[in-house]
């Protein structure tokens, strides 16, 4: 599991830092812009530590993979919202997008059935 989380952290970092760097040209960037893609995996680990959701099964690998993929996708969606919308309400959508990796991790953790070993 340690190797899996290290690998996922590298993948999320590599694919999420590019939109964060491009966003710097469009609006001010805070430290949270670099860290929020990891929030989904961190929330998932917290839920696992609290024994919430399916425990220690093959579905854990599938859950973490989808959460990491969704976090990377949200980074790119956020970039496209900032670049292609000129409306004042786009900052609200960007703020909502920041919460989606965490909400997705919670939803996946509680909705994914346990796969047999």
C-alpha positions as CSV (number, residue, x, y, z in Angstrom):
1,X,0.0,0.0,0.0
2,X,2.9,2.4,0.7
3,X,4.2,1.9,-2.8
4,X,0.7,2.5,-4.2
5,X,0.3,5.7,-2.3
6,X,3.7,6.9,-3.3
7,X,3.0,6.1,-6.9
8,X,-0.4,7.8,-6.8
9,X,1.1,10.9,-5.1
10,X,3.7,11.2,-7.9
11,X,1.1,10.7,-10.6
12,X,-1.3,13.3,-9.1
13,X,1.6,15.7,-8.6
14,X,2.9,15.4,-12.1
15,X,-0.4,15.8,-13.8
16,X,-1.9,18.4,-11.5
17,X,1.1,20.8,-11.3
18,X,0.8,21.7,-15.0
19,X,-2.7,23.2,-14.6
20,X,-1.6,25.0,-11.4
21,X,1.3,26.6,-13.2
22,X,-0.9,27.6,-16.1
23,X,-3.4,29.1,-13.7
24,X,-0.8,31.4,-12.3
25,X,-0.9,33.4,-15.4
26,X,-4.7,33.9,-15.1
27,X,-5.2,34.5,-11.4
28,X,-3.3,34.5,-8.1
29,X,-2.4,31.1,-6.9
30,X,-2.4,30.1,-3.2
31,X,-0.6,27.1,-1.7
32,X,-4.0,25.3,-1.6
33,X,-4.0,25.3,-5.4
34,X,-1.1,22.9,-5.3
35,X,-2.4,20.7,-2.5
36,X,-6.1,20.2,-3.2
37,X,-5.6,17.4,-5.8
38,X,-4.2,15.3,-3.0
39,X,-7.2,16.0,-0.7
40,X,-9.3,13.1,-2.1
41,X,-6.6,10.5,-1.3
42,X,-6.0,12.1,2.1
43,X,-9.7,12.0,2.9
44,X,-9.8,8.4,1.7
45,X,-6.9,7.4,4.0
46,X,-8.7,9.1,6.9
47,X,-11.9,7.2,6.2
48,X,-9.9,3.9,6.0
49,X,-8.2,4.7,9.3
50,X,-11.6,5.3,10.9
51,X,-12.8,1.9,9.6
52,X,-15.5,3.6,7.5
53,X,-16.5,1.9,4.2
54,X,-15.2,-1.4,2.9
55,X,-12.1,-2.6,4.8
56,X,-9.1,-4.2,3.3
57,X,-10.3,-5.7,0.1
58,X,-9.4,-5.5,-3.6
59,X,-11.8,-2.7,-4.0
60,X,-9.5,-0.4,-2.1
61,X,-7.1,-0.3,-5.1
62,X,-9.9,0.5,-7.4
63,X,-11.3,3.2,-5.2
64,X,-7.9,5.0,-4.8
65,X,-7.3,4.8,-8.6
66,X,-10.6,6.4,-9.4
67,X,-10.1,9.1,-6.8
68,X,-6.7,9.9,-8.1
69,X,-8.0,10.1,-11.7
70,X,-10.9,12.3,-10.6
71,X,-8.5,14.7,-8.8
72,X,-6.3,15.1,-11.9
73,X,-9.4,15.6,-14.0
74,X,-10.7,18.3,-11.7
75,X,-7.4,20.2,-12.0
76,X,-7.8,20.3,-15.7
77,X,-11.5,21.2,-15.5
78,X,-10.6,24.1,-13.2
79,X,-8.0,25.3,-15.7
80,X,-10.5,25.3,-18.5
81,X,-13.1,27.1,-16.5
82,X,-10.7,29.9,-15.7
83,X,-9.4,30.2,-19.2
84,X,-12.6,29.9,-21.2
85,X,-15.1,31.8,-19.0
86,X,-15.0,35.5,-18.7
87,X,-18.0,35.8,-16.3
88,X,-17.8,37.1,-12.7
89,X,-19.4,33.9,-11.4
90,X,-16.5,31.7,-12.6
91,X,-14.7,32.2,-9.2
92,X,-17.7,30.5,-7.5
93,X,-17.4,27.5,-9.8
94,X,-13.7,27.3,-9.2
95,X,-14.3,27.3,-5.5
96,X,-16.9,24.5,-5.8
97,X,-14.4,22.5,-7.9
98,X,-11.9,22.7,-5.1
99,X,-14.2,20.6,-2.9
100,X,-15.0,17.9,-5.4
101,X,-12.0,15.6,-4.9
102,X,-12.9,15.3,-1.2
103,X,-16.6,14.8,-1.8
104,X,-15.8,12.2,-4.5
105,X,-13.6,10.3,-2.1
106,X,-16.3,10.2,0.5
107,X,-18.9,9.1,-2.0
108,X,-16.7,6.4,-3.5
109,X,-15.7,5.1,-0.1
110,X,-19.2,4.6,1.1
111,X,-20.7,3.4,-2.2
112,X,-18.2,0.9,-3.5
113,X,-19.1,-2.6,-2.5
114,X,-16.4,-4.9,-1.1
115,X,-14.9,-7.2,-3.8
116,X,-14.1,-10.8,-2.7
117,X,-10.5,-11.7,-2.2
